[in-house]
Amino acid sequence: MKLFRPVGTKELELIEQSGFTAFPPRLPEQPIFYPVLNVEYATEIAEKWNAKLNDDKKGYVTEFDVDDAFASRYEVHIVGASHHAELWVPAEELDEFNRHIIGKIKVIKEF
């Protein structure tokens, strides 16, 4: 399954430190890791939120693949418009989720 994740510079630096193979652990106040199902939604978040609200005014869209059988264990949540589709991965399962990423995490857009 192809997924997307809007990130800021700090998160991107941590992804880079992993060799572009894993997302960093969630902060204590972030109980869910939520990759999104389409580039349109990821772009909205990166451009309208990350690039405007982060200290450095930058936002990025990452793209990555996850094993289909593994990804299917997570429910899709629509959190606004019909294209606002996310997978909700509990923070405590992020290490296992990272082990099911196929290939590298790629940056496909920058704002």
Secondary structure, 3 states (H helix, E strand, C coil): CEEEEEECHHHHHHHHHCCCCCCCCCCCCCCEECCECCHHHHHHHHHHHHHHHCCCCCCEEEEEEECHHHHCCCCEEECCCCCCEEECEEHHHHHHHHHCEEEEEEEEEEC
